[in-house]
Amino acid sequence: MHAGDGSPHEPLYGPAFAADPAAVYRRLRTAGPTAPVELAPGVRATLVTGYDAALHVLRTTETFSKDSRRWRDLADGTVPPDSPVVPMMAYRPNALLTDGREHRRLREAITDSLGRVEPSALRGHVEQTADTLIDRFAAHGSADLLAAYAQPLPLLVFNRLFGCPPDIGDRLVEGMSGIFDGVDAEKANELLTRTVTELVGLKRGRPAQDVTSWLIAHPAGLSDEELVHTLVLLMGAGTEPQQNLIANSLRLLLSDERFAGSLSGGSLPVDDSLDEVLWTDPPMANYAVHFPVHDVRYEGALLREGEPLVISFAAANTDPALTAERRAGNRAHLAWSAGPHACPAQGPARLIASVAVEKLLDRLPDVELAVAAGELSWRPGPFHRALAALPVRFPPAASVLGGTPERQPDGQPRQTAARPRPVPPWAHQPAAAGPGRARRLWSGLRSWWRGGE
């Protein structure tokens, strides 16, 4: 099945898809392991929903290219450059969107630079950041764990690893959020590229012990353009998907009786929850875009040269043809992709998520959802599986900065010692979509991180 056969194209955008993507995948499977979809209005593609088909595309590099300069509809103007999905799909000179020798050179720079990050140091960064964030809302008895915890934690950790000053971080977060949410994506892409270029210039003049400086000094000899787009790739992969993995795992732990039932007993099945989320609600649900280098048939379906072929990690992982049980320790899922473009940072990504979840549950062991799990809403978008908010409640807890909650006359908790900086307003507010959310979030973080009001 392909875009030219007259078949209807199932939309992968809007609230209906976000509310129940599994239903869409079930309908698409009736067409076979591939089916026609629309990623945004007027942007047609083929979605790979079968597990075996996904592995075939991911591993058959001589037939399926990652180079999106092959995208015919973008090249001929059928897809306008300001389409909201273009920044996520258009060509950039980085390891994700190149093939062969160039891909290996760019990927080696990434793996070597990330390999210089000590796991113990990374764990320490995550634990310190987690404690600081939890302290902001622990005494209040309620919070939106997405806005107050899952979103800022990877942002702060990665900005530290990349040696990113807060003023540059403000603009990076705004640009990245705009791209993922498709809100004025072209403008967001320009902002992101301009800001990362500034970071590269800063580190060329003042190198330090950070990933940005290590990439600049790597023997692969990345050009300034390659450095910019490699950093865009790493920051994008390390923030949005990471926050989704943290939030989706917390949602599962707090709502699914298979996991929630063991929390009160003191056994925190964090690894189990991560595995389950990576199988059923992977943070990047549909991505790994490929382009056939020539017309090819796969199980009777014609896949046209230059037409986007999008891997649905979520649909492939839940393919009814799979016979393996999804249980703890089974990591044959495709959430990290597969083949030569498999995620090079699976270990650090899993470490960040597991430490973040463990720390939250350790500090707030009686946390529970503030609404029914079915009332939680998801952000629209064809690529990610992302909650819009994760409201919770819990008994007020002490800050690790010192002091214990003391009751005021109205019954509310009060901090009596070790006065922490004021709790920023985003610590209790639901997350609204779009770059404005990121701008407000980072501005609040920057203020109290520097010790201001």
CORCORGI-V523614 format. One record per run of one state. SS is the DSSP state (H for helix, E for strand, C for the rest). FROM is the first residue (numbers start at 1). TO is the last residue. If there is no record, write none. Layout:
ss;from;to
SS;FROM;TO
SS;FROM;TO
This chain:
ss;from;to
C;1;9
E;10;11
C;12;14
H;15;19
C;20;20
H;21;29
C;30;33
E;34;40
C;41;42
E;43;48
C;49;50
H;51;59
C;60;63
E;64;65
C;66;67
H;68;70
C;71;71
H;72;75
C;76;85
H;86;89
C;90;94
H;95;97
C;98;99
H;100;115
C;116;118
H;119;140
C;141;141
E;142;144
H;145;161
C;162;165
H;166;181
C;182;184
H;185;205
C;206;210
H;211;217
C;218;223
H;224;255
C;256;256
H;257;263
C;264;269
H;270;280
C;281;283
E;284;284
C;285;285
E;286;292
C;293;295
E;296;298
C;299;300
E;301;303
C;304;307
E;308;312
H;313;317
C;318;338
H;339;341
C;342;345
H;346;363
C;364;367
E;368;369
C;370;372
H;373;375
C;376;377
E;378;378
C;379;383
E;384;384
C;385;386
E;387;387
C;388;390
E;391;393
C;394;404
E;405;407
C;408;412
E;413;415
C;416;424
H;425;427
C;428;434
H;435;449
C;450;453
